[in-house]
Amino acid sequence: MRPAAIIYLLPVVTLLSGCASPLPATSAVASSVTTTDGSNKDTSDAVLQAAAAGDSISLGRLLGSGASAHARGEDGRTALMEAAARGRSETVDQLLAHGADPNALSEQGESALLLAAAGGYCEVTQGLIQAGSDPDIADPVGRQALSLAAARGAERCIDVLLDAGAKIEHRDQAGFTPLMYAAAQSNAGALAILLKRGASIRAASNHSSTALLLATWAGNTSAVELLLDAGADVNLANGAGVTPLMKALERDDPDLVRLLLDRGADPAPVSATGWTAVTYASVHSARSLPALLAAGADSSGAPGVDLTPLMLASAVGNRQAVRVLLDDGAPVDARGVDGLTALMVASQNGRDTIVHELLAHGADRALTDHAGRNAADFARLYDHQELSLLIEQPAGNNLQ
């Protein structure tokens, strides 16, 4: 599963999706104005439509005839927000000149500046700042414009906001800083600017995720290199004890694994769940196992864990990992929770090829768990009848 921090970033897209509805043509806007009954709602709707379409002519007529620049839709979005969300810089300037409030909020907590930054509209962002927009105005979950611009990779917007005094270490409710937003979205250019402007590389979210962890999970080698060059700790784990190396293995990214190992990643740490880097590789990235073992990782995994790397590789049917682990000397009959062995786990999950591999390496088919069940019993219990018969054959008759 992806980290909560990356999922948490998904609302950035939601923020933008509200801007994608089809817009009426200029002629349609003008028609709606001339055919209305003159009610305030109709006039407000016409102002909102003209602003969204960037129709400065129709908007000028409306404002000149007394329509309010503060018009709002049913969702509380103002005409200024509609224009800012679409990058209509001339329309934004027009509305501001008529007194539109640059710091107004919609019912969802959006502001014109937040929408402009999220869309990467830097000219609009600058215009709003000059008109008095609060550079640190935040949405209901605490994201300010700088974080949204960083997530978007809007480099010029980042400079504009920082020059206006936006807090570079601002944190949203999950503890994410703008640097973390840039890292999670693989925006190396935004990362470079934020680091140059003094962003803390060691800052961690509420769940102890750092920018390096987020960039590793995003799989952006350039961003990871940039952060390491800036002094990021390659072995700094999150609150669950997960290191950047483990994240790279979970992604099955051998190039990133090699980069982290070359930059000093330690393959030995154990996560809160008892998983080592070898465990992650056994489940997710068998092709990275040789590099880990060459770096000194223990193929047996952490001592006293419920499931060894060999057991987990056997459970998921990763034959390549099973072979590498066994060739490296991982104990074929090592015990895990309730006395289970890799052969029992493979039998339970119906992994025929793994059973063959384990038996070929001398797995003891007679061993039983704490409840007295052997591998053949597990195969029968989970309705793998043919596999149970294979296991019960005399040694030497079922190997291939």
N, C-alpha and C positions, 0 to 999 in steps of 0.2 A: 504493500500500500504506500501511496505517496504521503509525505509528511503533511501535518495539518497546516504548516506555514504555506506550501504551494497551493493546497485547496483553498486556504484562506484568501489567496490572491485572486481567486476566480471572480469575486464581485467586481473587480476592476473591469472585466469584460461586460458584466451586467450593466455597469454604469454607462458604458458606451452603447450598449445595444438599444437603449431607449432613444438613440439618436438616428436610428436607421430606417424609420418609417417613411414611406413614400411621401413626398412633399407636393402640394398643389402647384401647378404652373402659375406664373405671374398673372396671366389672364384670368385664371380661375379665382385667384385672390381678389382681383379687382371686381369680378362679377359678384363675389359673395358680399363685397362691401356695398355695391349699388343696389343689391336686392334685399338687403336686410331691412328689418322694421325699425332700425334705429336704437334697439335696446343696447344696454351696456355690454351684455354678454356677446352679442354679435360683433360689436366694435372691438371688444377684447380679443375675440377669436380671430378677427381679421388682422389685428396687430401681431398676434402670435404667429399666424401663418406667414405674414409678410416678413417677419424677423427670421423665421426658420428658413424661408426660401431665399433670404438675402435680397429681397425686393425693396431696394432703397426708395424707389419712386413711389410705390404704393404706401410704404411705411411713412414717407415724408408727408404725403397727402393726409394720411390718417392723423398723424401727430399734429400737423398744421391745422386740422379741423377740430382739435380739442381732445383727440383720443389720448389716453394715459400711457406713458412709457412704462408704467408699473403693471401693465396687464399680466394676469396670471391665468394659467389653465386650470383644469379641475385637479391636477396633481400638484398644483402650487408652483409649477415652473413659470418663471417670468419670461417675457419676450427676450430679455438679455441672456438668460440661460439658453433659450432655444438657439439664439444666434451664436453664442459662444461654443455650444456643443458641436456646432457644425463648422466652426472656423470662419464665420462671416465677420471678418475684421471691420469692414466699412460699416456694416449694420450695427456692430457693437459700439463703434465710435458714435454713430448717429443716436443710438439710444442713450448712451452716457451723456451726450450733449443735451439731451432732453430730460436729464435728471434721473435716469434709471439707477437703482440702488445696486452697486457692485457687490454688496455683501448680503443680499437677500438670500434666503434659503427656501428650497422647496419642501414639500411635506416629507420627502425622503431624505432631507438633509443635504441636498445638492446645492452648490453655489455655481455662479458663472465661472469663477476661477477654477474650481475643482473640475468642472466639465471641460474647460479649455485645456488644462494641463493633462487630463486623462486622454484627451484626443491628440495631444502633441501639437496644439495650435499655439505656437510661441509668440506670434505677433499679437494675437488676442490676449494671451497671458500677460504680455508686457503692457498692453493698453489698459487692462483691468487693474494691474498694479499701479500704474500711473494715475488711475482714477480713484485710487484709495482702497482697492481690495486688500483684505487682510491676508498676507502671504501664508499665515499659519492657520487659516480657517480650516476646520476639519469636518468630515462627514460623521454620521452616527457611530461608526466603528473606529473613529480616530485617525483616519487617513487624511493627511493634508496634501496640498497640491504638489509639493516636492516629491512625496512618495509616489504619487500617481504618475508624475513626469518621469521619475526614475524607472518605474515599471514599464512605461511606454518606450523608454530609451530616447526621450526628447531632450537631447543634450543642451540645446540652446535655452529651452525652458528652465532647465536646472540652473543654469547660470543666472538667468533673469530672476528667478525666485531667491537664490542665495544672495544675489546683489541687493535684493529688496529686504533682506533680513530673515528669510525663512530659516527655521531652526534645523540644522543639519542632523542633529541627533534626536529629532522628534520621534516619538514612539506612538504607534497606534495601540488599540486595546490589547492586542496580542503581543505587544512589545517589539514589533517590527520597525526598523529604522529605514530611511530612504535607501541606504546602502544595501540592506537586505532585500528590498523590493527589486533593486537593479540586479542583484545576484540571482534571485529566484527566477527572473525573467531572462537571464543570460544576456544582459545588456552590458557588454564589456566597456563600451564608450562611456556610458553613464557611470559605471563603476570608477573608471579612470578619473572622471571629473570630480566625483564625490571624494575620492581618496586624495586628490590633489587639493581639494578645498578643506581637508581636515577631518573627514568622516572617520569614526573609530572603527578599526578593523576587528577589534576584539569584542565589540558589542554583541550581546546575545538576546534572543527573544525570551518571552516568558517560559518557553519550553527549552531554553538553552541552545537554540539553533543559531549558528553564526552565519555570516555571509559566505564563508568557505563551504560550510555544509550545504547551504542552499544552492550555491553555484555548482557543487559536485552533483547534487541530485538533479539539477537541470541539465547536466552533461555538457557544459560549455568549457572546453579545455582552455580557451583563451582567457575566460574569466577566472578560472581556477589558477592559471599561471600568473595572472595579474595580481590576484590576492596573495598568492605565495610570495611573489616578488616584493609585495608591500609589507611583508612580515606576518602574514596570517599563520597561526599555529597549526601545522598539518595534522597534529594528533589531538587537537581539542575536541572532545566529545560533547554531545548534547546531554540532556538530563537522563536519557535512557542508556547512556554509555555508548552511543553509536558514533563512530568516527567517520571522517570523510572517506577513508579507505573502504569502510563497510558500505557506505552509500554508493561508491563507485562499483563495488562488487554486486550490490543489489541491482544496479542498472545494467550489469553485464557489459561493462565498458573497459576492455583490456587496455586501451591506450591511456585512459584516465588512471587506471590502476597502476600502470607502469610509471606514469608521471608522478603520482603520489609516493610510490615506493622510492623512486629516484630522488625525491625531495625529502626523504626521511620518514615516511609513514611507518609506524610500528605495527607489524601484523599480529602482535601478541595480545593487545587489550581484549577484555571480555565485556560484552554489553550486559545490561541489567537482566536480560533473558538468558544469559549464559552462552551467547553466541560469540565466536571469534571470527576473524576475517576468513579463516578456513571454512567455518560453518556457512557463512554467507556465500562463499565461492562454491561450496558443495551443492547448494540448493540453486543458486542463480547464475554462476559464472565459472563452470568447470574449466574453461579455457584459460582462466587466470590462475588456476591452482598451481601450475608449475612455477610461475613467478613468485607466488607467495611462499611456497616451500623452499625455493632457492634463497629467499630473503630470511629464512630461519623460522618460518611458521611451523607449528606442531600439527601434524596431520591427525592427531588424536583429539584435538579440540581442548576445551577447558576441562580440568579434572572435576569429577563429581556432577556433571550435567545430566539432565534427564535423557537427552538424546545426543549422541555423538555425531560428528560430521558424516561418518560412514552410515550411520543409521538414517540420518535425514536424506542423504543422497540415495540410499536404497528405497526409502519411502516414496520419493518423487520419481524414481526410475531414471536417475541420471547415471547411466552406465559409464560415461567418460570419467565422471568424478569418482565413482566407485573404483575404477581401475587405477587412477592416479593415486588415490589414497592408499589402496592396498599395496601398490608398487612402492610407495614411500614407507611402508611399514605400519600403517594403522592397524591396530589389533582387530582381527576379523570377528572375534567373539567377545569383544568388549561389551559390558553390560550397561544398560541404561535404566530408566525408570521401571520399576516392577520387575527387574531382572530381564528385560527385553534385550535381544541381540539384533544385529542388522538382518540376519536371516529371517528371524521372526517378523520383523517389520516389513521386509520385502514380500514375504509370504502373505501376510495380512492384506497387503495392497495389490496382490496379484501381479507382482513384477517378475515375470518368468525369466527374462534375460538377466536380471540382477541376481536371482536365485542361482542360476547357472554360474555366474561370475563368482559369487561368494563360495559356492561349493567347490569350484575349481581352485579357490585359494584356501581350501581347508576348513571352511566353516563347519562347526559341529552341529549336525542335524538333531542330535539327541538331547541337546541342552533344553532345559525347561525354564519358564518364567516362575515368578513367585507363586503362581496359581497352579503350577504343574503342567502347563501346556507347552508343547514343542512347536517347531516351525510348521510341521504338517498339520497339527491341530489348528493353528491359526489359519492356514489355507482353507481347511474344511469349514471352520467357523464363519469365514467370510465368503463362502461359496466358490472357492477356487479348487474344485475337486481334482481336476487334472494335475494341477500344481502340487496338491497334497500327495498324489500317487508318485509324481516325479521325485519328491523329496524322500519318500519312503523307499525308493529303489535302492538296492545295494550300492555302496560307494563305487564309483568308476563306471556305472552303467548309465548315468544321466548327465554326463558332462559333455560339453561340445565346445 
